[in-house]
């Protein structure tokens, strides 16, 4: 069973970009299936954020191995400075 892909409520990107990110992360989720559950990869993955750069945006996500979910927690447009 592949991992499900979810976006945190405050991740605000266009519908087109969200769809592209969703599809890419769904493809990544299929790759995760081949990593044994006892692999050291899961210790590292569960302790931090992974990144996906797509269409001038950086998506940061967590891989929740136990829940079999990928959760996008932040989306930032690259090259744009935020004030405040």
C-alpha positions in Angstrom: 0.0 0.0 0.0 1.4 3.4 -1.0 1.7 6.3 1.3 -1.1 8.9 1.2 -0.1 12.5 0.5 -1.6 15.4 2.6 -1.1 19.1 2.8 -1.3 21.1 6.0 -4.2 23.6 6.1 -1.9 26.6 5.9 0.0 25.5 2.7 -1.2 28.0 0.2 -0.3 27.4 -3.4 -2.2 27.4 -6.7 -4.3 24.4 -7.5 -2.1 23.5 -10.5 1.1 23.6 -8.4 -0.6 21.6 -5.6 -1.6 19.0 -8.1 2.0 18.8 -9.5 3.4 18.5 -6.0 0.8 15.8 -5.1 1.7 13.8 -8.2 5.4 14.0 -7.6 5.1 13.1 -3.9 2.8 10.2 -4.9 5.6 8.9 -7.1 8.0 9.3 -4.2 5.6 7.3 -2.0 5.9 4.4 -4.4 9.7 4.4 -4.0 9.3 4.4 -0.2 7.5 1.1 -0.5 10.8 -0.6 -1.5 12.7 0.6 1.6 12.6 -2.1 4.4 11.0 -0.9 7.6 14.1 -1.7 9.6 16.3 0.5 7.3 18.3 3.4 8.9 16.6 5.6 6.3 13.4 5.6 8.5 15.3 6.9 11.6 16.7 9.8 9.6 13.4 10.5 7.7 11.3 10.5 10.9 13.6 13.1 12.6 13.4 15.9 10.0 12.0 17.4 6.9 12.5 16.4 3.4 12.4 18.9 0.5 10.9 19.0 -3.0 11.8 21.8 -5.3 9.2 22.2 -8.0 8.2 25.1 -10.3 10.1 27.7 -8.4 8.8 26.5 -5.1 10.2 24.6 -2.2 7.9 22.1 -0.5 9.0 20.8 2.9 7.4 17.6 4.0 7.5 14.9 6.7 7.4 11.2 6.0 5.2 9.6 8.7 6.2 6.0 8.3 4.0 4.6 11.0 0.9 6.4 9.5 2.0 5.7 6.0 1.6 9.4 5.1 3.5 12.2 3.5 2.6 15.5 5.0 3.5 18.8 3.3 4.0 21.3 6.1 5.5 24.3 4.2 5.6 25.7 0.7 7.8 28.7 -0.1 8.4 30.4 -3.3 12.1 30.4 -4.1 13.9 33.7 -4.5 11.2 35.7 -2.7 12.2 37.5 0.5 9.6 37.6 3.2 9.3 40.8 5.2 8.3 41.0 8.8 
